[in-house]
Amino acid sequence: MSFTLRQLRYFVAVAEQGTVSGASRVLSISQSSITEAVKELESDLGVSLFERHSRGLTITQQGHQFLRHATKILSNVAEAKQVFADAPDQKFGSLQLGVTSLVAGYVLSDILARYRRAFPGVDVNTLEDDGNYLEHLLVGGELDVAVMLLNNLRDRQALQFETLETSPFSLWLPSGHALTAKDSIEMADIADQHLIMLTTDEIEEATRKLLAVFDARPKVAFRTRSVEAVRSLVATGAGLALLPDMIYRPWSLEGDRIETRDVSASLPAVNVGLVWRRGLSLSQPVKDFIALAQTQRTPRLR
């Protein structure tokens, strides 16, 4: 097995964009070069990373597993380039960090792992709670910074924030569902469907507001705070779900396939970002955390 960083970069770009042409535009590399690199990578690994079809490419289960390793390798290489810039002065101090539950597993985990590797001398204390309580702690000076949803940020006068990721809503449905034959779904198509409702981080409220705009009253089949439960329920046909792309994964824990489709209506997006108290004199650990978080990129899987 002797894959190259170039092959990894091309593979990650194709996985994120869903097509070779999309990866070509992002990388400014010819489609033939990208196609050849991905085929060489598949040959080296001995697995198929993508399923080819008329609409583009769909990442396979093996491809999904390898994507996590590929993004981590590329992230580590990027960090390695900063070693000599950070090495002269070992940095110490503390960081009081807040996070909401949905963001903890899908955005913060990678940022926190990278931060701890880059600044091992900093003592990081992390608190997970709902957005309202984290805002209270930020304003009161008990937290330095939080990574959380920005959509319902209430005390915008007292808090400063920066968006890290914007994640649109898509429709999740089981493989083989009648609606998978459509590239774009109308809201009317969803009106008679049973929905699985995620109740974490105000996602249920956002989903209800979304459906209310289109005069659609959701038929809720199940409510849960567990994203994995949503995946399993959708994959086994218990209902559909309207959820942000950032938490989408193509398979449930049982290995059942989950499809997504764009909804033709203009849907709102979930904004994830950094929040800290306005006017706060930032310590060096906080500045370093913000700078590192700004480089975060979460692959969008299809």
Secondary structure, 3 states (H helix, E strand, C coil): CCCCHHHHHHHHHHHHHCCHHHHHHHHCCCHHHHHHHHHHHHHHHCCCCEEEECCEEEECHHHHHHHHHHHHHHHHHHHHCCHHHHCCCCCCEEEEEEECHHHHHHHHHHHHHHHHHHCCCEEEEEEECCHHHHHHHHHCCCCCEEEEECCCCCCCCCEEEEEEEEEEEEEEEECCCHHHHCCEECHHHHCCCEEEEECHHHHHHHHHHHHHHCCCCCEEEEEECCHHHHHHHHHCCCCEEEEEHHHCCCECCCCCEEEEEEECCCCCEEEEEEEEECCCCCCHHHHHHHHHHCCCCCCCCC
